[in-house]
Amino acid sequence: MGVFSQEGYQLRLEWGPEGVEALRGCDVLVVVDVLSFTTSVDLVVSSGGQVRPSRWGPASGRTLRPASLVGATGVVDLPSPNGSNLCELAARTGAHVLAACLRNAEAVARRAQELGETIGLVPGGERWGLDISTSGGPREFGPLRPCVEDYLGAGAVLAALDGKASPEARLAVTAFRGTDVATAVRECGSGRELIDNGHAADVGLAVELGVSDTAPVLVGGVLR
């Protein structure tokens, strides 16, 4: 990937599956999918459960809604068109893989710096063509749609990290520090889509900043 791997910087950021490949040399990769995979992961792991990222498809049979997972225990198979896929791809690089959201950004930052020196943030973004109002969802999605909530989530983690940051990472921190985060997430396209479809409670859980001390790490294909 050459210059796009952001070599020479301890703290890096790049989007989506291609971002995982660009940052594959990092010691730690942090996946951010605020609406809603990594928020759901935080809620499950905080309750003593574990999450097995799984493939998304019409027959997946499991909701991704954070509000439905409050208090969940045991091993939860959680499908996601973005976050689950990124966790799987990140694991293949050999890096330590963590799942971050607004709720646990500082906790994840602390754990990431314990695990390695170079840390790559991978905001998942959304996908054009994915309609949450459809049952199950399609198996194929359109191109990446960078989104407000994941950029701010990545910025929240980066703001709590020490180290030389790439311009890509620094801009995410600037966005996070200069924004009313909860309002921005509620009023951006992703937040409005969920709220308009009756999922305001899920957005409410997702915008709770710094309320969790959980730092989920992917071990043996399970976030715990």
Buried (B, 14 or more C-beta within 10 A) or exposed (E): BEEBBBEEBBBBBBBBBBBBBBBBBBBBBBBBBBBBBBBBBBBBBBBEBBBBBBBBEEEBEBBBBBBBBBEBEEBBBBBBBBBBBBBBBBBEBEBBBBBBBBBBBBBBBBBBBEBBEBBBBBBBBBBEEBEBEEEEBBEEBEEBBEBBBBBBBBBBBBBBBEBEBBEBBBBBBEBBEEBEBBEBBBEBEBBEBBBEEEBBBBBBBBBBBEEBEBBBBBEEEBBB
